[in-house]
Each structure stands twice: as C-alpha cells, then as structure tokens.
Amino acid sequence: MTATPSRTGARVERLPLARFTTLGVGGEAEVWFVETHEQLQEAMEQPYRILGGGSNLVIADEGVPERVIRLSGPLAERDLTPDPHLSEDPWVVTGWVGGGVPLPGLIRQLQKLGLSGLEGTVGIPAQVGGAVWMNAGTRYGEMFDGLHTLEIVTPEGTRQVTPDDLNWGYRDSGIPRNHIVTRVRLKLRRAAPEEVLAKMDFADQARKGQPKMKTPGCAFKNPGGVSAGKLIDEAGLKGSRVGNALIAPEHANFIVNLGGATAADVHALLGLIRDRVPVPMELEYELWPAPVDA
Ligand SMILES: Cc1cc2nc3c(=O)[nH]c(=O)nc-3n(C[C@H](O)[C@H](O)[C@H](O)COP(=O)(O)OP(=O)(O)OC[C@H]3O[C@@H](n4cnc5c(N)ncnc54)[C@H](O)[C@@H]3O)c2cc1C
C-alpha cells in the first residue's frame, strides 16, 4: 500500500513493524505518522497502539490489527532553549521536547550544552515518550530525574501534569497504557560538559558486556534480586539457538537476532528458558499482541 493522507493529513502506510524495532522482528500494521495534536486525535478514533523506539518490544510475525501511531514532525523535535520564567540558576527548564525524539541523541546534546540530570540514561535506545512512559533508567539515573512538565494525550483530550501529579516509581511512570506522552519539558542543572561526560562514561561502563547485535534488551527481570542472566547461564542455555534467534554468548539475559529471526524463534527461546530455569521469572519485554493469559 502506498502512503495515503488521513482526513487531517497524517501519513498512513501499511508497513512491516520489524523496521521500527531494535530486534528487527514484527509483521505489518497500519502505521500513522502523526505530526499534530489534531492528527493524533484522529488516529485515536479507532483502536491504536503507540510505538516509540521499539526497544522493548517483541512484535508478532502477523503484526497487529490496531493502528500503530508514530510521533513525527514537530512531535519529534526539541527546543532546549532555557525558559526565562521557569529557569533559576543553576536550574534550567527547557522548552518542549517531543515524545518522538530519539533519547541517545538528546543525551549527547544535553552533555554538550552542559545540562545535567539525564546522563544516567545513556545507552538506552528509546524515544523520549517511551522512556518517560516506562521511567527507563539505570542504577545511575532515570527519566524522572529530569522532568518538569509532561503533556499527555488521550482520546478524551490533552493535559499537562508534573511528576508530582503522577504515582511514578521504579520503571513506572504511573501513566496508563495508551495514554500518549507527546512532549515533555526538562528540568536540568547547569554543569561543566566534562563533568556530564565523565558521568556518562561511567554509566556506560556497565554496558561493556552487552551484545552489540539486534536485540530488545534484557529478556527477564531479575527475580528477587538474583541475576536472570546468571540463572539462564547456570541452566546451560547460553548460546542456545532457535532459527535465527540466539541467547547471546556474551550475556544470557539477551536474545539477539542473527538476521532473519522471527517472533516465533524468539518465543521458542523464551519458552526454553521458562522450562529450564527453576525460578519463575517475569518477562522484561512487552509482547505485541499480549499473550491471552497475560
Ligand atoms: C540494547 C538495549 C539496552 C537497554 N537498556 C535499558 C536500560 O538500561 N534501562 C531501561 O530501563 N531500559 C533499557 N532498555 C529497554 C528499553 O530501551 C526501554 O524499556 C525503553 O523505555 C523503551 O522505550 P521505547 O521508546 O523504545 O518504547 P517501545 O519499545 O516502542 O514501547 C514500549 C512501551 O512504551 C509505550 N510507548 C512508547 N512510546 C510512548 C509514548 N510516547 N507515550 C506513551 N507510551 C509510549 C509503548 O506503547 C509500549 O507499551 C534497553 C533496550 C535495549 C535494546
């Protein structure tokens, strides 16, 4: 199908979702590239999903029947100019940063500008909206360390909230599923760029053992503080392969796509891990569509 504009001018195209995910897996869906709030409201008139950087997703080979919304154009742009009314030394409150902005580039830009607060999230291949929705982070910092205001859109309308309005916590923003984080304003502290860079380098050290291939990140949460990777390794599963999906030899909690893997291959490996690891472990990935018993 070629791209057709919607009633309000959104580009709508039937596309393989694999190209939007870090795993490189996923069948087709109707993708809505929305650039304005008006287009977003139209996209939300039918069942929809919001897709960010696709860095936490395993999407079925059949794709999904719902509309898949991608924030584009102005909703993927950033204005990092300090707001003179809200900024008070050493704190800087920026203009709006679109939910569709890739997080890694933003973190590099903030470092160069000498703005500190989000550098602990270095290396997370998300979009700003997805990272905020999950409160993505590492032991060195998380998204809610640097938020001033969030704009959230639902089929009922648009509202602006502050972190204090939300029941956020560990890897959780408290924002319900399919409430779309369209834009945020950041609250950051002025610092020397070298100081921010040093923190980023330190946080990045923890990723040295992670595989460099296509992956949706860690497969399982650590059960009760025990390393999921260690448990999978101890079950003798490192290097196990189904089709073109592999349990990474570098780190057993990562499943990688060797090229041409299917969602079925990944699900088979997840099933193998569940069968062989004696401790129940909760999945870190989000599955599209969700399994019936989820
Ligand atoms: C190599 C690698 C390393 C990683 N390291 C980390 C890490 O250190 N820490 C960490 O926390 N995570 C990590 N992750 C996982 C992943 O990056 C995070 O979970 C991230 O928050 C997902 O964001 P995304 O934009 O890619 O969202 P997606 O994967 O596209 O979607 C995930 C969920 O967010 C929702 N969503 C997406 N955009 C929006 C939006 N604008 N508004 C509302 N909901 C939205 C989706 O509907 C979906 O429910 C890693 C992943 C990879 C591949």
Ligand as a Chemical Component Dictionary entry (heavy atoms), coordinates in Angstrom:
data_LIG
# 
_chem_comp.id                   LIG 
_chem_comp.type                 NON-POLYMER 
_chem_comp.pdbx_formal_charge   0 
_chem_comp.three_letter_code    LIG 
# 
loop_
_chem_comp_atom.comp_id 
_chem_comp_atom.atom_id 
_chem_comp_atom.alt_atom_id 
_chem_comp_atom.type_symbol 
_chem_comp_atom.charge 
_chem_comp_atom.model_Cartn_x 
_chem_comp_atom.model_Cartn_y 
_chem_comp_atom.model_Cartn_z 
_chem_comp_atom.pdbx_ordinal 
LIG C1  C1  C 0 20.343 -2.523 23.964 1  
LIG C2  C2  C 0 19.256 -2.130 24.915 2  
LIG C3  C3  C 0 19.569 -1.642 26.174 3  
LIG C4  C4  C 0 18.560 -1.249 27.052 4  
LIG N1  N1  N 0 18.905 -0.760 28.287 5  
LIG C5  C5  C 0 17.930 -0.342 29.114 6  
LIG C6  C6  C 0 18.279 0.231  30.376 7  
LIG O1  O1  O 0 19.435 0.351  30.742 8  
LIG N2  N2  N 0 17.270 0.650  31.183 9  
LIG C7  C7  C 0 15.952 0.561  30.809 10 
LIG O2  O2  O 0 15.078 0.990  31.590 11 
LIG N3  N3  N 0 15.604 0.009  29.634 12 
LIG C8  C8  C 0 16.554 -0.438 28.772 13 
LIG N4  N4  N 0 16.221 -0.991 27.579 14 
LIG C9  C9  C 0 14.798 -1.213 27.249 15 
LIG C10 C10 C 0 14.085 -0.056 26.511 16 
LIG O3  O3  O 0 15.023 0.787  25.882 17 
LIG C11 C11 C 0 13.228 0.745  27.481 18 
LIG O4  O4  O 0 12.241 -0.090 28.021 19 
LIG C12 C12 C 0 12.566 1.970  26.817 20 
LIG O5  O5  O 0 11.866 2.703  27.799 21 
LIG C13 C13 C 0 11.576 1.632  25.705 22 
LIG O6  O6  O 0 11.240 2.833  25.042 23 
LIG P1  P1  P 0 10.827 2.874  23.518 24 
LIG O7  O7  O 0 10.647 4.290  23.123 25 
LIG O8  O8  O 0 11.732 2.071  22.693 26 
LIG O9  O9  O 0 9.398  2.189  23.616 27 
LIG P2  P2  P 0 8.803  0.974  22.759 28 
LIG O10 O10 O 0 9.668  -0.221 22.903 29 
LIG O11 O11 O 0 8.475  1.443  21.393 30 
LIG O12 O12 O 0 7.438  0.728  23.550 31 
LIG C14 C14 C 0 7.466  0.243  24.882 32 
LIG C15 C15 C 0 6.174  0.670  25.570 33 
LIG O13 O13 O 0 6.146  2.097  25.668 34 
LIG C16 C16 C 0 4.942  2.594  25.091 35 
LIG N5  N5  N 0 5.242  3.893  24.491 36 
LIG C17 C17 C 0 6.133  4.176  23.518 37 
LIG N6  N6  N 0 6.117  5.491  23.232 38 
LIG C18 C18 C 0 5.180  6.047  24.044 39 
LIG C19 C19 C 0 4.688  7.370  24.221 40 
LIG N7  N7  N 0 5.142  8.404  23.503 41 
LIG N8  N8  N 0 3.730  7.570  25.152 42 
LIG C20 C20 C 0 3.241  6.547  25.911 43 
LIG N9  N9  N 0 3.649  5.270  25.778 44 
LIG C21 C21 C 0 4.636  5.030  24.854 45 
LIG C22 C22 C 0 4.573  1.564  24.035 46 
LIG O14 O14 O 0 3.203  1.628  23.676 47 
LIG C23 C23 C 0 4.925  0.289  24.760 48 
LIG O15 O15 O 0 3.882  -0.041 25.661 49 
LIG C24 C24 C 0 17.193 -1.383 26.674 50 
LIG C25 C25 C 0 16.878 -1.873 25.393 51 
LIG C26 C26 C 0 17.891 -2.242 24.525 52 
LIG C27 C27 C 0 17.517 -2.750 23.159 53 
# 
loop_
_chem_comp_bond.comp_id 
_chem_comp_bond.atom_id_1 
_chem_comp_bond.atom_id_2 
_chem_comp_bond.value_order 
_chem_comp_bond.pdbx_ordinal 
LIG C1  C2  SING 1  
LIG C2  C3  SING 2  
LIG C2  C26 DOUB 3  
LIG C3  C4  DOUB 4  
LIG C4  N1  SING 5  
LIG C4  C24 SING 6  
LIG N1  C5  DOUB 7  
LIG C5  C6  SING 8  
LIG C5  C8  SING 9  
LIG C6  O1  DOUB 10 
LIG C6  N2  SING 11 
LIG N2  C7  SING 12 
LIG C7  O2  DOUB 13 
LIG C7  N3  SING 14 
LIG N3  C8  DOUB 15 
LIG C8  N4  SING 16 
LIG N4  C9  SING 17 
LIG N4  C24 SING 18 
LIG C9  C10 SING 19 
LIG C10 O3  SING 20 
LIG C10 C11 SING 21 
LIG C11 O4  SING 22 
LIG C11 C12 SING 23 
LIG C12 O5  SING 24 
LIG C12 C13 SING 25 
LIG C13 O6  SING 26 
LIG O6  P1  SING 27 
LIG P1  O7  DOUB 28 
LIG P1  O8  SING 29 
LIG P1  O9  SING 30 
LIG O9  P2  SING 31 
LIG P2  O10 DOUB 32 
LIG P2  O11 SING 33 
LIG P2  O12 SING 34 
LIG O12 C14 SING 35 
LIG C14 C15 SING 36 
LIG C15 O13 SING 37 
LIG C15 C23 SING 38 
LIG O13 C16 SING 39 
LIG C16 N5  SING 40 
LIG C16 C22 SING 41 
LIG N5  C17 SING 42 
LIG N5  C21 SING 43 
LIG C17 N6  DOUB 44 
LIG N6  C18 SING 45 
LIG C18 C19 SING 46 
LIG C18 C21 DOUB 47 
LIG C19 N7  SING 48 
LIG C19 N8  DOUB 49 
LIG N8  C20 SING 50 
LIG C20 N9  DOUB 51 
LIG N9  C21 SING 52 
LIG C22 O14 SING 53 
LIG C22 C23 SING 54 
LIG C23 O15 SING 55 
LIG C24 C25 DOUB 56 
LIG C25 C26 SING 57 
LIG C26 C27 SING 58 
# 
